[in-house]
Amino acid sequence: LHRVSLVLLDVVMPKLGGKEAHNRIMAMQPDLPVVFSSGYAANILDAEYLQEHGIRIIHKPYAPADLYRVLREVLDA
């Protein structure tokens, strides 16, 4: 059995948006770190929500090394 260490979510998804998915995940495992990924402008996101929940965001397009760096920083925090 493997434990989930981190969730990487897109902000805009077809059936369930990132914020809604985050809320469902937090109901099941509140200490699970989440990183949002988005190709949209920063103003689509609620900065207060991100800060309140300690959510990091990485904007598309990003290089694999940048994604690795952000995920590593979140896991090491």
N, C-alpha and C positions, 0 to 999 in steps of 0.2 A: 504494500500500500504506500503510495507516494503522497506527501503533503504538498499542497500548493504554497509556494513561497511568495508569489507576486502575480498580479493580474495586469496585463496590458490590454487596454480597451480603446477602441476607436470612439471618438466623441459622437459621430453620426453613424448610426447603423439602421438597417431597414425596418426592423420590428421593435427594437428596444434601444433607446438612446443610451449613450454612455452614462449620463447622470442617473437614469432609472436603473440601469444594470448595476451601477455602483451601489445604489441604495439597497438593492436586493442582495448583493454580495455582503454588504456590511451587516445586514440582518442575520446572515448565516455565520460570518466570521469577521467581526469588527476590527480585528487587529491586522487583517491582511492588507499589505501595501498595494496601491493601485497607481498605475501610470496611464495617463490619457495620451492618445496620439490623435493628431488632427491635421487635416489639410485646409481647414477653414481659418478665417481670420480670428484673431484672439478675442474679438468682441462677441463671438458666438458663445463663449464660455463665461460662466459666472465666476469671476475672480474671487469673490468672497467665499463661495462654495469650495473652490479649490483650496484656498488657504485654510479654511475652517477644518477641512478633512485631510490636510497635508498631502494633497494629490499633486504629483509632478506632471508636467505636460511636455511632450516633445512634438514639435511641429514638422509636418511633412513638407517637402521631402527631406529625409535625413539619411545620412550615411550609416551603414551598419555599425561602424565604430562609435558614432554618436549615440545610437540606441543602446549599445553595450555599456557605454559610459554612464548614461542615465540610469539604466537598470541596475548596474553595479552600485552606484551611489545610493539608490533607494534600498537595495538589499543590505548594504553595509551600515545604513543609518541606525 
